[in-house]
Amino acid sequence: MNIAILGAGGVAAALAWALEPLSPTVVSRSAVHRIQLSGPVVPQPVVRTVRWHPWDAPASPRWDLLLVAVKCPALPAVGEWMERHAPEVPALLWMNGMGQEAALARFRHGPLFPVVATLAVRELERGADRRHFQLNSLGASFLPQSAAPWVKPLAETAERTAAWPWVMLADAKLVERRWIKLIQNSVINPLTALTGLLNGAVTDHPLFSLASPLVGEAEAVARAEGVPLPAGMLSEVKALARATAHNASSMLQDVWRRHPTEIDSINGFIVRCGLRHRIACPTQRVVWRLVRQWEASWGFEAGNQSGVEPERERT
């Protein structure tokens, strides 16, 4: 099986390490020939040589499976790449937030399978052709049962190589899992980004008082979407933040690097779903706009992968 990992960030590095026996190829704009992993999950640091293929190469190998491990702002570039190099190849979307399928709808592509991943990884160092990442946690990842024909050999390899469980779920259960993670991310990610604090410390910051309305608004939208959620989501969010106390959220890491964040596919997605159901999400909207204003101050335009701008929303 010829596997392409699109992206060269932390999730891509974890995939390249866990699937090393299958010899996946990292496809990225900058060269990556070596990946180093350290941290609690990898107490003995490992260095792996990886196969690399340039993103802009005019020709591409015949791929059997794509693992999309980029941030949501890169989705338009991913869609163009898929249409050019792999228009019928199935893709697993290892991404935060929701709405990726709609963002890719205007491009030719194969079957899309969203993944709910629970891992914490942080880039420590970047060289000319190598990356060093700290892997802090590696929990179960959830994939749709409909992807089983392609995923089975990968899941077996990830379990054997990295003790990384990949769990197959029925589509309805996967949607529920996606919303649970979306709600968790809609609180922890923007609040850590806005305060500059790690997950554990943000729970003691006054801004964390927004957690309750953020969760409540998202729960109302999920119910309108017909998604059942477990009781006690606010307590679950607080517990998750404390259990990952030493982690820097992916959005906080983006802020540190002045990179575009995934705010549009997390809080922005909830606001847009609320608009469809005439549900007001004022707290979600506020944190969305605050992070977007920060991005604008770094020189990023207001455009996002969804094609919906905050200033164009209906009120």
N, C-alpha and C positions, 0 to 999 in steps of 0.2 A: 504494500500500500504506500503510495506516494503522498505524504502529508505536508501541507504548507501551513506554517504558523505565521499569520499576518500580524506584524508588530514585533517590537523588541523591548517592551517594558517588563515589569515585574511578573505579570501573569504569563506572558510569553516565555519568560525565563523558566518559571516553574513548570510549564508544559514541556519545554525542551528538555529539562532535566528528567522529569517523570517518564517521558516517552522516549528517552534516549535509545533503548533497544530497537525502536521502530525507525530510527534515523530520520526524524522530521527535518524539514528545511525552514529556517527562519527567513521570511521575506520582509525586508525593511529598507528604508531609504539610506540609513547609515550602516556601514559594514559592521557585522557582529560575527566574530569567529570563535570567541571564547566567552563563556559565562561562568562566573563564580558565585556560589551560594554559600551563605553562612547564616548563623542565627539559631534560635531555639529548635527549629525543626531539623536543622542540619548542624548539629554540634561540632562535627568534624567538617570544616569547610571543604567543599568539592569544587573542582574546576572542570568544566566540560567543553570540549571542542564541538562546535555546532556547524552544520552545513548552512551556508548563507546564499541567498539569491537576491540580487538588486531589485528593488521595487520598480524602478523605471526601465528595467531591461526590456528591449523590444520583443523578445521571445521568451516564452516560459515553458517549463516542463509540463507534461500532462499530469495534472493533479487528480487524486482520488478523493481527497477530503481537505477542507479548509477549516482551520481553527482561527477565528477572528479574535484577536486579543489586543485591540486598540481602544483608545478612549472614544466616546461617542462623537466628539467634534470631528473626528477623522472619517466618519461614515461616508460622506460624499466621495472621498478619495478611494475608500474601500469599494464602493459601488462601481466606480469607474474601472478599478482594477479587475473586479469580478467579471464585468461585462466584456472586458478586453481579453482576459486570460483564462477564465474558468466559468463561463456563463451557465453551465449545467451542473456544476460540481456542488454537492451538499456542503453546508457550512454550519459549524457550531459557533454560536455567538457568545464568547466569554467576556461579557461586558456588564457594567453597572447600569441601573436604570431600566427604562422601558421605552417602547416606541421605535426600536431599531428596524423592525420589519417594515413599518410604514416609511421610514426614512430611506430604505433601500428599494422601495416599490418601483421607482422610476427607472431602475437599472435591470438589465437581464441578469438573472442569477439562478442558481439551483435551489433546492429545498433549504430553508433556514430553520435552525434548531436553537432556540435560546437556552442558555445554561445559567443556573443559579449557583455561583461559586462562593465559597466561604474560605477565603485565605487572606492573609495580611502579609504584604511584601513591600519592601522599601528599597529604592535604589541608593546605594552608598557611594559608588564611584563609576565614572565612565571614562574609558580610554579610547584610543584611536580605533580599535577593533574589538574591544572587550567591555563587558559590563559586570559590576559586582552588586549583588542584591542581598538584603537581609530578609530571610523568610521567617516571620514571627509565628505564624500559625497556618495550619493546612487542614481545614475541616472537610466534611463531605461536600461534594458538588452534586447538583441535581440536574438530570437531563431528561428530555422527553422520551417516553417509551418508543415513539415512532422513529427515533434515531438509532434504535438498537442494532440494526444490521451493520451500521458503520462504526458504532461506538464500542461494541463488545471487545474487540482486540485491544483497543486503547484503554478501556477500563481495567482489563486484566493486567495490562502492562503497568499502569499507574499504581495499582494496588501492590503489585510485586516489587516495583522499583522504589516507590516513595511512600508506601502504606497510605495512599491517597484514595479514599473510597469515592467511586462515582456511582450514584444511585439513580436508577431509572424510575421515573414516575409517569403515571397516566397524565394526559394533557391537562385535565382539570386540576389535578393536584399540583402540577408544575405552575400553573397560573397563580394558585394560592401562594406557593412558595415565592414566586416573583414579587407578589404584592407585599408579602411579609418583609422581604429584604428591601423593597422600595421604601416602605414606611420607615424601617430602621435607618436607611441611608438618608431619608429626607430630614431626619433630625440630626444624626451624628455628623454627617458630612458637612452641611453648611455651617452648623454651629461651631465645629472645630475650625473650619476655614475662617470664619469671621472673628473668632477669638484668638486664633493662633495656638490653641491648646491641644494636647494629646487627648485621646478618647476618655481616659479616666478623669483627667483634671476638668474637662468641660462640664461634667455633671455638677461641679461645685460653683460654676460661674453663674452670675445673675441671668445671663442670656439663656441659660438652660431652662428658665421658666417658660420659654416658648415651646418646649417639648410637648406639653400637654395639648395646646391647640394644634400644633403641627400633626400630632398623631390623630386627634379627633377629626380634623378636616380630611385627612387621608382615609381614615376608616369610613367616613360618610361617602366618599367617592367610590371606594372599593365596594361598599354595599350596593350603591347604584349600578355598578358594573356587574353585579351578581356574583361577587367573589366572597365566599365565606372566610372569615378570619377568626383566629382563636381569641378568647377573652384575655384581657390583661396586656394588650400590646404596649402600653406605656411602661409598665413594669419590665416587660421584655427588653425594651429599648434601653432602659436604665441599666439592667443587668448586663446587656451586651457591652455597653460602653465601659462598665467597670471590669468585665471579664477580659476586655481588650485594652486595659488601662494604658499600657505602654505603646500602643499602636498609634501611628499617625495616619489619619484617614487619607484616602486617595485624593480627596479634594484639598485637604490641607497641604499635601505634597505638591499638588498643582499650584497652589497659591505661593508656596515657597519658591517654586521655579518660574513663577509668572507665566504659566501655561494655561490655555483654555481649560475650563473645568467641565464636569458633566452635569452642571446644574440644570440645563435644559431638559435632560432626559430623566431627571429625578424630581425635583420640586416643580419644574416647568411642566413635566408630563402630568403631574397630579392636578395642577391648575387647569390645564387644557381639558383633562377629563371632567373636571368639575364644571367647566363652561358648558360642555355638552349636556350635562344633567342639570344645569341651572343651580349648581351648588357653589356657594361662595367659599373661597379658600383664602381669606385675607392674610393669614400668617404665612402660608406657603408662598403666596404671591410676594410678600415683603422680603422674605429671605432670598427668593429667586432674584428679585430685582437688585437687592444689595450686592449679591455676588456678581451679577451681570454688570453692575456699575463699576465694581472693582476691575473686572475684565476689560471694560472700556477704558479705564484709566491706564491700563498696561498697553493700550494700543490695539486691542482686538475689536473688530466690528461687532455689531449687535446680532449679526446673522447666526442662525443655529441650524442643526441638522433637521429639525422638524419643519422648518419653513414658517414658523409662527413666531412673530416678534412680540415682546411684552407690550410695546406701545400700540400695537394693532389689535390687541385683545378687545373683545366686546365686554362692556361692563353692565 
